[in-house]
């Protein structure tokens, strides 16, 4: 697998945490950073996928208007909450 060196300036406190974690896990700093970066990228890709999926719902008219949501939220404080709007 080809690799590329990336350089980033991070706060000293974060670098110390990376060092501590690397020591505790008996792994290199690079391994820790690669794991963290991979997890973050996966999370951001999933967020984008879900956003695009939600935008399709909006385009298709699958939305709940603000007034219905507000009425539902307000009813949660009372004795007889209304059903979740759909």
C-alpha positions in Angstrom: 0.0 0.0 0.0 1.3 3.4 -0.9 1.4 6.0 1.8 1.8 9.7 2.1 3.1 11.7 5.0 0.7 14.4 6.3 1.8 17.1 8.7 -0.5 18.9 11.0 0.0 21.3 13.9 -2.0 20.2 16.9 -2.3 21.6 20.4 0.3 20.3 22.8 -2.4 18.8 25.0 -3.8 16.8 22.1 -0.3 15.6 21.1 0.2 14.5 24.7 -3.0 12.5 24.7 -2.0 10.8 21.5 1.4 9.9 23.1 -0.3 8.6 26.2 -2.8 6.5 24.1 0.0 5.2 21.9 2.0 4.1 25.0 -1.0 2.5 26.7 -2.0 0.6 23.5 1.6 -0.2 22.6 1.1 1.4 19.2 2.8 4.1 17.2 1.6 7.7 17.1 1.0 7.2 13.4 -1.3 4.2 14.0 -3.3 6.2 16.5 -3.6 9.2 14.2 -4.5 6.9 11.2 -7.3 5.2 13.3 -8.7 8.5 14.5 -8.6 10.0 11.0 -10.3 7.0 9.5 -13.0 7.1 12.1 -13.6 10.8 11.5 -13.8 10.4 7.7 -16.2 7.5 8.0 -18.4 9.6 10.3 -18.3 12.6 7.9 -19.1 10.4 4.9 -22.1 8.9 6.8 -23.3 12.4 7.8 -23.2 13.4 4.2 -25.0 10.3 3.1 -27.7 10.9 5.6 -28.0 14.6 4.6 -28.4 13.7 1.0 -31.0 11.1 1.9 -32.9 13.7 4.0 -32.8 16.2 1.1 -34.4 13.6 -1.1 -37.2 13.3 1.5 -37.6 17.1 1.4 -37.8 17.1 -2.4 -40.4 14.4 -2.2 -42.5 16.4 0.3 -41.9 14.0 3.2 -41.7 16.7 5.8 -43.5 17.8 8.9 -44.3 21.5 9.2 -42.9 23.5 12.1 -46.3 24.2 13.7 -47.1 20.5 14.0 -43.7 19.8 15.6 -44.1 22.8 18.0 -47.6 21.6 19.0 -46.3 18.1 19.7 -43.4 19.5 21.7 -45.6 21.8 23.7 -48.0 18.9 24.5 -45.2 16.9 26.1 -45.4 19.2 29.2 -49.1 18.4 29.6 -51.1 15.5 30.9 -52.2 14.3 27.5 -49.3 14.5 24.9 -50.4 14.3 21.3 -49.0 11.7 18.9 -45.7 12.3 17.2 -46.4 14.2 13.9 -45.9 12.3 10.7 
